[in-house]
Amino acid sequence: MTVLGNGIVGLACAYALLEDGRAVTIIDRGPPDDGTSTGNAGAIAAAEMIPIAEPGIWKKLPGMLLDPLGPLYLRLAHLPKLVPWFYRFLQACRPEDHHKGIAALAALLGRSMETHLAVLQRIGAQDMLRRNGTLFIYRTEEAFKAEADHWRQRMAHGIDATPLDRDGVLEHEPDLGPEARLGYFTPDWAHYRDPKVLVTALADHLRARGVLFERAEVSGLERSGDGVTALIAEGGRRIAVEHLVICAGAWSGRLSKQLGDPFPIEADRGYNTTLPEPGVDIRHMVTFAEDNFVMTPMQMGLRIGGSVEMGGLDATPNYQRSKALVSLAKRYIPDLNTTGGTEWMGHRPGTPNSIPVISPSPHVGNVHYAFGHGHLGLTMSFVTGRLIADMIAGRDSGVDMAPYRIDRYR
């Protein structure tokens, strides 16, 4: 088995295939500890089942798109390439499609915690995870009421959530300033103390059990009959494959298109800053719902991240977006020490309806796909790995896999 991509989804697929007794080789152009999976917010966001595309969001888009430091920004040079993706995004905003999206995400998220815990126990890394829940914070009663339906949907799918007034917010997070007026607390959430340490530990575990890691920048695929026989790397080098799982994140669409499986995948560029000495005691991962950013207390400091920038895979980072997020955090925590931060940008692979691709190729008999997890790659990684292993083994996973097919837009 060959897994193309050593991010957390690729590692999770390799782990599940290895557990099935298969020999696995992982191929990527860089080391496992140097990708998007290592710099994210670290969440197992089991309650985060609301797709970004939802009814009425189109009314907010013009204002968002015109603000270069706002929660959603489109680089105009990238607009022509984004049109097919954005057309599908608007379709996904229809009420019936939105509710189907919630159900499809909930089916994966409902299994996320158990799969993480099982893997952590297997690799001896239980202490990496903090299972103390999360807060969603609101500045205004208007915004709090506007998201009431989101919380009804979450609770309908089994999420435990408690509404909080200002006193309730302070009971959980005493250092939040007066702008944090209302909120929800849910215990159905956890976060890693450092996602890079998880990726490194998992990669080490796989190596120790015989998984091969190979460095190569793959640009093409060689086919024979109804299967892929080799990957084409730099300099025309051929890497033979028997069965291929494509987990290349935002780059996956370039390869699926070569196999006759085009899919609208976009690089949803996210930014964060990690403050080594924040000077405040933030106890939980916190989502600031009105301003669309999060903060996570980690072992190396307080990580403040979020935003969506649609700019493609090749544009240079705009770290003013990281600085804007820190400024927002300062609004909620006036005593926050913002000096000495480390800025970061990563490419999150976004699908129009927020539902990942977990699917066999309908055209190529020995290829499966696992990509497009957007903001939930870490959360859904081990669920995805298990589903891929079940598909390849011909087992019934108990999950209706139709919503995750690569040809769902045909």
C-alpha positions as CSV (number, residue, x, y, z in Angstrom):
1,M,0.0,0.0,0.0
2,T,1.2,3.5,-0.9
3,V,-0.1,6.5,0.9
4,L,0.6,9.8,-0.8
5,G,0.8,12.5,1.8
6,N,2.2,12.5,5.4
7,G,-0.1,15.0,7.0
8,I,-2.3,13.8,9.8
9,V,-4.9,12.3,7.5
10,G,-2.2,10.4,5.5
11,L,-0.6,9.2,8.7
12,A,-4.0,8.1,10.1
13,C,-4.7,6.1,6.9
14,A,-1.3,4.5,7.1
15,Y,-1.9,3.6,10.8
16,A,-5.3,2.0,10.0
17,L,-3.9,0.0,7.0
18,L,-1.0,-1.1,9.2
19,E,-3.4,-2.3,11.8
20,D,-5.0,-4.4,9.1
21,G,-1.7,-6.1,8.5
22,R,-0.7,-4.4,5.3
23,A,2.8,-3.2,4.4
24,V,2.7,0.6,3.9
25,T,4.9,3.2,2.3
26,I,4.3,6.9,2.8
27,I,5.5,9.4,0.2
28,D,5.7,13.2,0.6
29,R,8.0,15.9,-0.6
30,G,8.8,17.0,3.0
31,P,9.1,15.5,6.5
32,P,6.0,14.7,8.6
33,D,6.8,17.5,11.1
34,D,6.7,20.3,8.5
35,G,3.1,20.4,7.2
36,T,-0.2,22.1,7.9
37,S,-1.1,19.3,10.4
38,T,1.7,20.5,12.8
39,G,0.7,24.1,13.1
40,N,-3.1,24.0,13.6
41,A,-5.3,24.8,16.6
42,G,-5.1,21.2,17.9
43,A,-8.8,20.6,18.3
44,I,-10.8,17.4,18.3
45,A,-13.9,19.5,17.5
46,A,-16.6,16.9,17.9
47,A,-19.3,19.6,18.1
48,E,-18.2,21.5,14.9
49,M,-20.8,20.0,12.5
50,I,-22.1,23.2,10.9
51,P,-20.9,23.6,7.3
52,I,-19.5,27.0,6.4
53,A,-21.9,27.2,3.5
54,E,-25.3,27.9,5.1
55,P,-28.5,29.7,4.2
56,G,-28.1,33.5,4.3
57,I,-24.4,33.6,4.3
58,W,-24.3,35.1,0.9
59,K,-25.7,38.4,2.5
60,K,-22.5,38.6,4.6
61,L,-20.0,37.7,1.8
62,P,-19.6,41.1,0.1
63,G,-18.5,42.8,3.4
64,M,-16.3,39.9,4.3
65,L,-14.6,39.7,0.9
66,L,-13.8,43.4,0.8
67,D,-12.0,43.4,4.1
68,P,-8.4,42.2,3.5
69,L,-8.0,41.4,7.3
70,G,-11.6,40.1,7.9
71,P,-12.6,36.5,8.6
72,L,-13.0,35.6,4.9
73,Y,-11.0,37.2,2.2
74,L,-10.5,36.4,-1.5
75,R,-7.4,37.5,-3.3
76,L,-8.7,39.0,-6.6
77,A,-6.0,37.4,-8.7
78,H,-7.3,34.0,-7.7
79,L,-11.0,34.8,-8.5
80,P,-11.1,33.2,-12.0
81,K,-9.8,29.9,-10.6
82,L,-12.3,30.0,-7.8
83,V,-15.5,30.4,-9.8
84,P,-16.3,26.6,-10.1
85,W,-15.7,26.1,-6.4
86,F,-17.8,29.1,-5.4
87,Y,-20.7,28.0,-7.6
88,R,-20.8,24.8,-5.7
89,F,-20.5,26.7,-2.4
90,L,-23.6,28.7,-3.2
91,Q,-25.5,25.5,-4.0
92,A,-24.5,24.1,-0.7
93,C,-26.1,27.1,1.0
94,R,-29.6,25.8,0.1
95,P,-31.4,24.7,3.2
96,E,-31.8,21.0,2.1
97,D,-28.1,20.8,1.2
98,H,-27.0,22.5,4.4
99,H,-29.0,20.0,6.5
100,K,-27.5,17.1,4.6
101,G,-24.1,18.5,5.2
102,I,-24.7,18.7,9.0
103,A,-25.8,15.0,9.0
104,A,-22.7,14.0,6.9
105,L,-20.3,15.8,9.2
106,A,-22.1,14.6,12.4
107,A,-21.7,10.9,11.2
108,L,-17.9,11.4,11.2
109,L,-17.6,13.7,14.2
110,G,-19.6,11.3,16.4
111,R,-16.8,8.8,16.1
112,S,-13.9,11.2,16.3
113,M,-13.2,11.1,20.0
114,E,-13.2,7.4,20.3
115,T,-10.9,6.9,17.4
116,H,-8.4,9.4,18.8
117,L,-8.4,7.9,22.2
118,A,-7.9,4.4,20.7
119,V,-4.9,5.5,18.7
120,L,-3.3,7.5,21.6
121,Q,-3.6,4.4,23.9
122,R,-2.0,2.2,21.2
123,I,1.0,4.6,20.7
124,G,1.3,5.4,24.5
125,A,0.5,9.1,24.1
126,Q,-2.6,9.7,26.2
127,D,-1.0,12.6,28.0
128,M,-0.9,14.7,24.8
129,L,-4.7,15.3,25.0
130,R,-6.7,17.7,27.2
131,R,-10.3,16.6,27.5
132,N,-11.7,19.7,29.3
133,G,-14.2,20.9,26.7
134,T,-14.5,24.2,25.0
135,L,-16.3,27.6,25.2
136,F,-18.0,29.4,22.4
137,I,-18.0,33.2,23.2
138,Y,-20.4,35.9,22.0
139,R,-20.1,39.7,22.4
140,T,-23.7,40.5,21.8
141,E,-27.1,39.0,22.6
142,E,-28.0,39.4,19.0
143,A,-25.3,37.1,17.8
144,F,-26.0,34.6,20.7
145,K,-29.6,34.4,19.6
146,A,-28.7,34.2,15.9
147,E,-26.7,31.0,16.5
148,A,-29.4,29.3,18.6
149,D,-30.4,27.1,15.7
150,H,-26.8,25.9,15.3
151,W,-26.8,24.8,18.9
152,R,-30.2,23.1,18.5
153,Q,-28.7,21.2,15.5
154,R,-25.7,20.2,17.5
155,M,-27.8,19.0,20.4
156,A,-30.1,17.1,18.1
157,H,-27.0,15.1,17.0
158,G,-26.0,14.3,20.6
159,I,-23.8,17.2,21.6
160,D,-24.0,18.2,25.2
161,A,-24.1,22.0,25.5
162,T,-24.8,24.5,28.3
163,P,-25.7,28.2,27.7
164,L,-23.7,30.7,29.8
165,D,-24.3,34.2,31.0
166,R,-21.4,36.5,31.9
167,D,-21.0,34.8,35.3
168,G,-21.0,31.4,33.7
169,V,-18.3,32.6,31.2
170,L,-16.1,33.8,34.1
171,E,-16.6,30.6,36.0
172,H,-14.9,28.8,33.2
173,E,-12.5,31.5,32.1
174,P,-11.9,34.2,34.7
175,D,-9.3,36.1,32.6
176,L,-11.8,36.9,29.7
177,G,-12.6,40.6,29.6
178,P,-16.0,42.3,29.6
179,E,-16.5,41.8,25.8
180,A,-17.0,38.1,26.5
181,R,-20.7,38.5,27.6
182,L,-22.4,35.2,26.7
183,G,-21.5,31.7,25.6
184,Y,-21.9,28.0,25.4
185,F,-19.8,25.3,27.1
186,T,-19.6,21.8,25.6
187,P,-17.6,19.0,27.1
188,D,-17.7,17.2,23.7
189,W,-14.4,18.7,22.6
190,A,-10.7,18.2,23.4
191,H,-7.4,19.6,22.2
192,Y,-3.8,18.6,21.9
193,R,-1.1,20.3,23.9
194,D,0.9,20.4,20.6
195,P,-0.3,18.9,17.3
196,K,3.3,18.7,16.1
197,V,4.2,16.4,18.9
198,L,1.3,14.2,17.9
199,V,2.4,14.0,14.3
200,T,5.9,13.3,15.3
201,A,4.9,10.5,17.8
202,L,2.6,8.9,15.3
203,A,5.3,9.0,12.5
204,D,7.8,7.4,14.9
205,H,5.3,4.7,15.9
206,L,4.7,3.9,12.2
207,R,8.5,3.7,11.4
208,A,9.1,1.5,14.4
209,R,6.5,-0.9,13.0
210,G,8.0,-1.1,9.6
211,V,6.3,1.7,7.6
212,L,8.6,3.2,5.0
213,F,8.8,7.0,4.6
214,E,10.1,8.2,1.2
215,R,10.8,11.8,0.2
216,A,9.6,12.7,-3.4
217,E,7.7,15.5,-5.1
218,V,5.1,13.7,-7.1
219,S,3.9,15.5,-10.2
220,G,2.2,12.7,-12.2
221,L,0.7,9.3,-12.2
222,E,1.4,6.4,-14.7
223,R,-1.6,4.2,-15.6
224,S,-1.9,0.8,-17.2
225,G,-5.3,-0.7,-17.8
226,D,-7.7,0.3,-15.0
227,G,-5.0,1.0,-12.4
228,V,-2.1,3.3,-11.4
229,T,1.2,1.5,-11.7
230,A,3.6,4.2,-10.7
231,L,4.1,7.7,-9.3
232,I,6.2,10.1,-11.4
233,A,8.5,12.2,-9.3
234,E,11.1,14.8,-9.9
235,G,13.4,14.1,-12.8
236,G,11.0,11.6,-14.2
237,R,11.8,9.1,-11.5
238,R,9.2,6.3,-11.3
239,I,7.9,4.9,-8.0
240,A,6.0,1.7,-8.5
241,V,2.7,1.3,-6.6
242,E,0.2,-1.6,-6.2
243,H,-2.6,0.3,-4.3
244,L,-2.6,4.1,-3.8
245,V,-4.3,6.3,-1.3
246,I,-4.2,10.0,-2.2
247,C,-4.1,12.1,1.0
248,A,-2.3,15.2,-0.4
249,G,-4.5,17.8,1.2
250,A,-5.1,20.9,-0.9
251,W,-2.8,19.4,-3.6
252,S,-5.0,16.3,-4.1
253,G,-7.2,17.8,-6.8
254,R,-4.3,18.2,-9.2
255,L,-3.7,14.4,-9.0
256,S,-7.4,13.3,-9.0
257,K,-7.9,15.3,-12.2
258,Q,-5.2,13.3,-13.9
259,L,-7.2,10.2,-13.1
260,G,-10.5,11.5,-14.5
261,D,-11.8,12.4,-11.1
262,P,-11.8,16.2,-11.0
263,F,-13.0,17.7,-7.8
264,P,-13.4,21.4,-6.7
265,I,-10.9,21.6,-3.9
266,E,-9.5,24.9,-2.7
267,A,-6.6,26.0,-0.4
268,D,-8.3,27.6,2.5
269,R,-5.3,29.4,3.9
270,G,-5.4,29.8,7.7
271,Y,-3.2,31.9,9.9
272,N,-2.2,31.9,13.6
273,T,0.2,33.4,16.1
274,T,1.6,31.5,19.1
275,L,2.3,33.7,22.1
276,P,5.0,32.2,24.4
277,E,4.2,34.2,27.5
278,P,0.6,35.4,27.2
279,G,0.5,36.6,30.8
280,V,-3.1,35.2,31.3
281,D,-4.4,31.8,32.3
282,I,-6.7,30.5,29.5
283,R,-7.9,27.1,30.6
284,H,-9.9,25.8,27.6
285,M,-9.8,26.1,23.9
286,V,-12.1,29.1,23.2
287,T,-14.0,29.9,20.0
288,F,-15.0,33.6,19.5
289,A,-18.0,33.0,17.4
290,E,-18.7,36.6,16.2
291,D,-15.2,37.3,15.2
292,N,-14.4,33.9,13.8
293,F,-11.2,33.0,15.6
294,V,-10.0,30.6,18.3
295,M,-7.4,30.4,21.0
296,T,-5.8,27.2,22.3
297,P,-3.6,26.9,25.4
298,M,-0.7,24.8,24.4
299,Q,2.5,23.7,26.0
300,M,4.5,26.2,24.0
301,G,2.1,29.1,24.6
302,L,-1.3,30.5,23.6
303,R,-2.1,29.9,20.0
304,I,-4.5,32.4,18.4
305,G,-5.8,31.5,14.9
306,G,-8.5,31.4,12.4
307,S,-9.6,33.3,9.2
308,V,-10.1,32.0,5.7
309,E,-8.1,33.4,2.8
310,M,-8.9,32.1,-0.6
311,G,-5.6,32.7,-2.5
312,G,-4.5,29.4,-4.0
313,L,-1.5,27.3,-3.3
314,D,1.3,29.5,-4.5
315,A,0.6,33.0,-3.2
316,T,2.9,34.4,-0.5
317,P,1.5,34.6,3.0
318,N,0.0,37.8,4.3
319,Y,1.0,37.8,8.0
320,Q,-1.0,41.0,8.6
321,R,-3.9,38.5,9.0
322,S,-2.1,36.9,11.9
323,K,-1.6,40.3,13.5
324,A,-5.2,41.1,13.0
325,L,-6.3,38.0,14.9
326,V,-4.0,39.0,17.8
327,S,-5.6,42.4,17.9
328,L,-9.0,40.8,18.1
329,A,-7.8,38.6,21.0
330,K,-6.6,41.7,22.8
331,R,-10.1,43.1,22.6
332,Y,-11.4,40.1,24.5
333,I,-8.4,39.9,26.9
334,P,-7.1,43.4,27.6
335,D,-4.3,42.0,29.8
336,L,-2.9,39.7,27.0
337,N,0.8,40.0,26.4
338,T,1.2,40.0,22.7
339,T,5.0,40.2,22.4
340,G,7.3,37.6,21.0
341,G,4.7,35.7,19.0
342,T,5.5,33.2,16.2
343,E,3.4,33.6,13.1
344,W,2.3,30.8,10.8
345,M,0.2,30.0,7.7
346,G,-1.1,26.7,6.5
347,H,-3.2,25.4,3.6
348,R,-6.4,23.7,4.7
349,P,-8.1,21.7,1.9
350,G,-11.6,23.1,1.6
351,T,-14.5,21.5,-0.2
352,P,-17.6,23.7,-1.2
353,N,-19.9,22.0,1.3
354,S,-17.3,21.3,4.1
355,I,-17.7,17.5,3.6
356,P,-14.4,15.6,2.9
357,V,-13.7,13.2,0.1
358,I,-13.3,9.6,1.5
359,S,-13.9,7.5,-1.5
360,P,-12.7,5.0,-4.0
361,S,-11.9,6.2,-7.5
362,P,-14.8,5.3,-9.8
363,H,-12.4,5.1,-12.7
364,V,-9.2,3.6,-11.3
365,G,-9.5,0.3,-9.5
366,N,-6.5,0.6,-7.2
367,V,-6.9,4.2,-6.0
368,H,-8.7,5.7,-3.0
369,Y,-9.0,9.3,-1.9
370,A,-8.9,10.9,1.6
371,F,-8.7,14.7,1.4
372,G,-10.8,17.9,1.8
373,H,-11.2,17.9,5.5
374,G,-10.9,21.7,5.8
375,H,-10.7,23.0,9.4
376,L,-11.4,19.4,10.7
377,G,-8.5,17.4,9.4
378,L,-7.1,16.6,12.8
379,T,-10.5,16.0,14.2
380,M,-11.6,13.5,11.5
381,S,-8.2,12.0,10.7
382,F,-8.5,8.7,12.5
383,V,-12.1,8.2,11.5
384,T,-11.1,8.7,7.9
385,G,-8.2,6.2,8.3
386,R,-10.5,3.6,9.6
387,L,-13.1,4.2,6.8
388,I,-10.4,3.9,4.2
389,A,-9.1,0.7,5.7
390,D,-12.7,-0.7,5.8
391,M,-13.3,0.2,2.1
392,I,-10.1,-1.4,1.0
393,A,-10.8,-4.6,3.0
394,G,-14.4,-4.7,1.8
395,R,-15.8,-4.3,5.3
396,D,-19.1,-2.6,6.1
397,S,-18.2,0.4,8.2
398,G,-21.8,1.2,9.3
399,V,-21.5,4.6,7.7
400,D,-23.3,5.6,4.5
401,M,-20.4,6.7,2.4
402,A,-22.4,8.3,-0.5
403,P,-22.0,11.9,0.8
404,Y,-18.2,11.6,0.8
405,R,-17.8,10.3,-2.8
406,I,-15.4,12.1,-5.1
407,D,-18.0,12.0,-7.9
408,R,-20.8,13.5,-5.9
409,Y,-20.9,16.6,-8.1
410,R,-21.3,14.6,-11.4
